[in-house]
Amino acid sequence: MPAPGRQLFLILLLWGAGLGAAGQFAKFSVVLPEVAALYPGRGATLGFLVSLVSCVGVILGLIAGVMLNRIGARRTLLYSLLLGAAVSLFQTLLPPFPVILASRVLEGLSHLGIVVAAPTLISTLASTRFRSLAMSLWGTFFGVAFALTAWLGLPLVRDYGVDALFLLHAIHMALMACLLAALLPASANSSTEANADTQRHPFRDYLPRHRQAYGSPFIAAPSCGWLFYAATFVALLTVLPTLIPADERAVVAGIMPLASIAVSMTLGVCLLRVMTAVQVVTLGFVLAMLLAALFVMLPTTAWIPIALTGSLGLVQGASYAAIPQLNTSVADQAIAYGTMAQTGNMGNIIGTPLLLAVLGAADLPIMMATVVCLYLVAIVLQLLLGRARARRLSIDKGCVQQTP
């Protein structure tokens, strides 16, 4: 365990690597109109510049956890950062559309490696006392990266072009790789899975691996909640501000993601001292469900969307904190982060099109009823998984007691 000061610095660097991973989405999402001007006539296919990264995560999320267990968290992280830096540097050339699409597949691999390896390393490096705070900090990386890209990236693109944003991202990724290569302890690269599974090809038994991971109430619980968080968070950020009166729309759109970060790092951290992470996740969904229902009754009230995303901040930080709480072995943690990346990307792909389709086909009450139903399913799943964990622990305890 590093000294406290070095421990904090390493955790902040790992969080910085996470900002780079989120930037792989933000550098296209935030400036998509400017990118569209560079590739005219592409229409809806421009959306693949964003969704291809998520598709890689859906297909290979669990495999990323398996690979990390084979080659080590430190090496996985450094290779992923360097690959991300190289791809961003290549994208500054603004290659033809099919080529830049192919580069996004490589970027999806880089993104997966970072979002699985970095939180695994954080949970390993952080002392027990500060682990919940560290994991809550990690949970903010997506919102912070999008905010920074909007505040700093958009002016940069206006003055120097999209390629300047890609170059800045490449420099950030390369800098994180260099600093972490120099400062991360070599022990962080040790393989985390000490059994025969490390000798097997990562794609062998692809479906059985998924059944095993999602069949575990310990590994699957955080990712099951994360699916419903991811399916609604970006969608609500996209849809709800458009329903607010025009004079308040910009303020609400800017505050909503910041509210989730603020709640995660304040109330969320405090609650994690007196409640389990799963209980905090469940509380976040309960509050979000109530606020979603309230918005139907008060659809022009600006504070409700802000409070709604704020309540999801409890889910945001506590979901990452739940993984080391529920899984003591680093190998299981790596698999859990992989499944979380998988369900998160699945939610990103499904969520916004689903809510927009419901809103277009019906009206606001039906759309918010859909959101309420999603949160209700998330709550029920957490309760069922909690009961399954209790049964598993009871059986294990009984077996230990019967052993002479």
Sequence and secondary structure as in RCSB ss.txt:
>XXXX:A:sequence
MPAPGRQLFLILLLWGAGLGAAGQFAKFSVVLPEVAALYPGRGATLGFLVSLVSCVGVILGLIAGVMLNRIGARR
TLLYSLLLGAAVSLFQTLLPPFPVILASRVLEGLSHLGIVVAAPTLISTLASTRFRSLAMSLWGTFFGVAFALTA
WLGLPLVRDYGVDALFLLHAIHMALMACLLAALLPASANSSTEANADTQRHPFRDYLPRHRQAYGSPFIAAPSCG
WLFYAATFVALLTVLPTLIPADERAVVAGIMPLASIAVSMTLGVCLLRVMTAVQVVTLGFVLAMLLAALFVMLPT
TAWIPIALTGSLGLVQGASYAAIPQLNTSVADQAIAYGTMAQTGNMGNIIGTPLLLAVLGAADLPIMMATVVCLY
LVAIVLQLLLGRARARRLSIDKGCVQQTP
>XXXX:A:secstr
   HHHHHHHHHHHHHHHHHHHHHHHHHHTTHHHHHHHSTT GGGGGHHHHHHHHHHHHHHHHHHHHHHHH HHH
HHHHHHHHHHHHHHHHTT   HHHHHHHHHHHHHHHHHHHHHHHHHHHHHS GGGHHHHHHHHTTHHHHHHHHII
IIIHHHHHHH HHHHHHHHHHHHHHHHHHHHHHS GGGGS S  SGGGGS TTTTHHHHHHHHHT TTTHHHHHH
HHHHHHHHHHHHHHHHHHS HHHHHHHHHHHHHHHHHHIIIIIHHHHTTS HHHHHHHHHHHHHHHHHHHHHSTT
 THHHHHHHHHHHHHHHHHHHHHHHH  SHHHHHHHHHHHHHHHHHHHHHHHHHHHHHHHHS HHHHHHHHHHHH
HHHHHHHHHHHHHHHHHHHHHHHHHHH  
